[in-house]
Amino acid sequence: MPPSFETLRERLLQRGTESAESIARRLEDAKREMAEAITYDVMITNGDLDVAIATLKKRIQEIRSTR
């Protein structure tokens, strides 16, 4: 999950690798996915990639230890 919708938009625009149409489609998909996130068991915010990866690894270990 991006820290915010605006952050996601800025990231996509800064990359400069996709057409305006592709970015618009991805942002529409992201709106829907972000709205559905409340139904997920785990949500990790990707503000910093290293922190997000560490958090993901920790959550996987926690889940595995409860099984």
C-alpha positions in Angstrom: 0.0 0.0 0.0 1.4 3.4 -0.8 1.5 6.0 2.0 -1.2 7.9 0.2 -2.9 8.1 -3.2 -1.1 11.3 -4.0 2.3 9.6 -3.3 1.4 6.8 -5.7 0.4 9.3 -8.4 3.7 11.2 -7.9 5.8 8.0 -8.0 4.1 6.9 -11.3 4.6 10.3 -12.9 8.2 10.6 -11.8 9.1 7.3 -13.3 8.3 8.6 -16.8 7.9 5.0 -18.1 4.2 4.8 -18.8 1.7 6.7 -21.0 -0.9 9.0 -19.4 -3.6 6.4 -20.2 -1.7 3.7 -18.5 -1.1 5.9 -15.4 -4.8 6.8 -15.3 -5.8 3.1 -15.5 -3.4 2.2 -12.7 -4.6 5.0 -10.5 -8.2 3.9 -11.0 -7.2 0.3 -10.1 -5.4 1.7 -7.0 -8.4 3.6 -5.8 -10.5 0.4 -5.8 -7.7 -1.7 -4.3 -7.0 0.9 -1.5 -10.7 1.0 -0.7 -10.8 -2.8 -0.4 -7.7 -2.8 1.8 -9.8 -2.7 5.0 -10.8 -6.3 4.2 -7.2 -7.6 4.1 -5.7 -9.6 7.0 -2.4 -7.7 6.6 -1.6 -4.3 5.1 1.9 -3.0 4.7 2.6 0.6 3.8 5.4 1.1 1.4 6.8 4.5 2.5 10.4 3.0 2.6 11.1 -0.1 0.6 13.6 -1.6 3.2 11.1 -1.0 6.0 8.3 -2.5 4.0 10.3 -5.6 3.3 11.4 -6.0 6.9 7.7 -5.6 8.0 6.6 -8.2 5.5 9.2 -10.7 6.6 8.2 -10.1 10.3 4.5 -10.7 9.5 5.3 -13.9 7.6 7.3 -15.2 10.6 4.5 -14.2 13.0 1.9 -16.0 10.8 4.0 -19.1 10.5 4.6 -19.3 14.2 0.9 -19.3 15.0 0.2 -22.4 12.7 
